[in-house]
Structure formats: C-alpha cells, structure tokens
Amino acid sequence: MQITSVEAFQVDWGRGKSAWVRIRADSGEYGLGEASPMAGGNASLEIIASVFARGLVGADPLEHRVLQRQAVP
C-alpha cells in the first residue's frame, strides 16, 4: 500500500475555521486528521501542501517511523 495524495483543506464551522488533512492510499483507503485549530490553520495548510506532501506521497502509510522521517526534510 502506498500514499497517493495528501490534501490539506479548511473547514468553516460557522463560528470558526480549522485546518484538516486527508491522506489517500492506492488501496482506496484514506485517513483524516485535524492539522491545526489555531487561526483557521492557515500556516498548517501551507506547510502541509508545500513541504510534507512531497515526502509522504509514495510512502507506506502503515510505516509510522518511516513517515516521521520522510515528512520532515
């Protein structure tokens, strides 16, 4: 199984916004996580899209230790 995409997006809850990330695998499975609740997570969205996504695409989502090393350049 490999990660095929990393999508960072913002959700507007009406009383505030938060940043989320969706990671999809070639098996069709996906995972969701909140990236940052602070100030709508704008900084988190940019960091995920410009830095983390490159290191995660192609990695095995079940190899947690490997993902930690690959995500941060």
C-alpha positions as CSV (number, residue, x, y, z in Angstrom):
1,M,0.0,0.0,0.0
2,Q,1.3,3.5,-0.9
3,I,0.1,7.0,-0.2
4,T,-1.2,8.6,-3.4
5,S,-2.2,12.0,-2.3
6,V,-2.1,14.4,0.6
7,E,-4.8,17.1,0.6
8,A,-4.9,20.0,3.0
9,F,-8.1,21.9,3.3
10,Q,-10.0,24.3,5.6
11,V,-13.5,23.7,7.1
12,D,-15.6,26.6,8.1
13,W,-17.8,25.6,11.1
14,G,-19.7,28.9,11.1
15,R,-18.1,30.1,14.3
16,G,-14.6,29.4,13.3
17,K,-12.3,27.5,10.9
18,S,-10.0,24.6,11.2
19,A,-7.4,23.0,9.0
20,W,-7.6,19.3,8.1
21,V,-5.6,16.9,6.1
22,R,-6.8,13.9,4.1
23,I,-4.3,11.2,3.1
24,R,-5.4,8.7,0.4
25,A,-3.8,5.3,-0.4
26,D,-3.7,3.4,-3.6
27,S,-5.9,0.7,-1.9
28,G,-8.8,3.2,-1.7
29,E,-8.5,3.8,2.0
30,Y,-8.0,7.3,3.4
31,G,-7.4,8.9,6.7
32,L,-8.5,12.3,8.1
33,G,-6.8,14.4,10.8
34,E,-7.1,17.9,12.1
35,A,-3.9,19.8,11.3
36,S,-4.4,22.9,13.5
37,P,-7.3,24.6,15.2
38,M,-5.5,27.9,15.7
39,A,-6.4,30.8,13.5
40,G,-8.0,28.6,10.9
41,G,-4.8,26.7,10.5
42,N,-3.6,28.8,7.5
43,A,0.1,28.2,8.3
44,S,-0.6,24.4,8.7
45,L,-2.3,24.3,5.3
46,E,0.7,25.9,3.6
47,I,3.3,23.7,5.3
48,I,1.4,20.5,4.5
49,A,0.9,21.5,0.8
50,S,4.4,22.7,0.2
51,V,6.6,20.5,2.4
52,F,5.0,17.4,3.9
53,A,3.1,16.2,0.9
54,R,6.3,15.7,-1.2
55,G,7.8,13.4,1.5
56,L,4.7,11.4,2.1
57,V,3.4,10.5,-1.4
58,G,4.7,7.1,-2.4
59,A,5.4,6.1,1.3
60,D,3.7,3.2,3.1
61,P,1.0,4.7,5.4
62,L,1.5,1.8,7.9
63,E,5.2,2.5,8.4
64,H,4.8,5.2,11.1
65,R,8.5,5.6,11.9
66,V,9.4,5.9,8.2
67,L,6.7,8.5,7.7
68,Q,8.0,10.7,10.5
69,R,11.5,10.8,8.9
70,Q,10.2,11.3,5.4
71,A,7.7,14.1,6.2
72,V,10.3,16.5,7.5
73,P,13.1,17.4,5.1
